Amino acid sequence: MRVSMVAGNWKMNLNRAEAAAMLAKLLPALSPAQDRQYVVAPMAPLLELVCSICADSPVKVAAQNCHDAAKGAFTGEWPASLLKELGATYVILGHSERRHVFGEGDDFVARKVKAAYGAGLVPILCIGEKLDEREAGMTDEVNRRQLDAVLSCCQGMDLSDLVVAYEPVWAIGTGKTATPAMAQEAHEAVRAHLASRLGAQVAQGIRILYGGSVKPDNVDELMAMPDIDGVLVGGASLDPAGFARLCNYR
């Protein structure tokens, strides 16, 4: 059985004191559970602090981004190996903000995934369509294109622990949420495509998360869907009580 994941992307929020205070409230509200995993993703300058605080807890830590190069003249960037050294377990790659605000293309994201694996990090690969693409019936086409870039770049590598996060761009931070049935349909199609490229056994083991205005009042229904293996949340992860409720979904 796939172990579900509840991951919180803090984005560019919280300073050191705020992060420590947030975790001081969150961690006591969580208990180790064999059927689920908890992840928080702070900004890179907070990684070492958050990894230290979470070291003896059930919470794992993800970085929000990395570069595809091991070193070089890339001002403002950081390599996957340093994130691993600081204590990160996962790294979020291809988030819609990286793709659509910072202009990262499919090939660049794919190279980042390969670099993350090379450094011993597990990628959380974000995919998803914009509103105009959904209205044009292109959801599956966009998801396949973004996946195929990674699968081709990482051909021959063991991708069995890859985490895919389906985040319809039109539902991120807008208050709009794909219905559980809509999310399940997209997740089922993603898993079918993974099976066509990697084989059914590997595809059945890959976790596919849903992201897009996930809240405490809709998480239970989303998590009841057979191909939704967890959630990747943004703003809702900044409130310790609300995020604990997401982690403790029923």
TAVEN-V755783 format. One record per run of one state. SS is the DSSP state (H for helix, E for strand, C for the rest). FROM is the first residue (numbers start at 0). TO is the last residue. If there is no record, write none. Layout:
BEGIN
<<SS | FROM | TO> <SS | FROM | TO>>
END
This chain:
BEGIN
<<C | 0 | 2> <E | 3 | 8> <C | 9 | 14> <H | 15 | 28> <C | 29 | 34> <E | 35 | 40> <C | 41 | 42> <H | 43 | 53> <C | 54 | 57> <E | 58 | 62> <C | 63 | 65> <E | 66 | 66> <C | 67 | 77> <E | 78 | 78> <H | 79 | 85> <C | 86 | 88> <E | 89 | 92> <C | 93 | 94> <H | 95 | 99> <C | 100 | 104> <H | 105 | 118> <C | 119 | 120> <E | 121 | 126> <C | 127 | 129> <H | 130 | 134> <C | 135 | 137> <H | 138 | 152> <C | 153 | 161> <E | 162 | 166> <C | 167 | 167> <H | 168 | 170> <C | 171 | 178> <H | 179 | 197> <C | 198 | 198> <H | 199 | 204> <C | 205 | 205> <E | 206 | 210> <C | 211 | 217> <H | 218 | 222> <C | 223 | 228> <E | 229 | 232> <C | 233 | 233> <H | 234 | 237> <C | 238 | 238> <H | 239 | 246> <C | 247 | 249>>
END
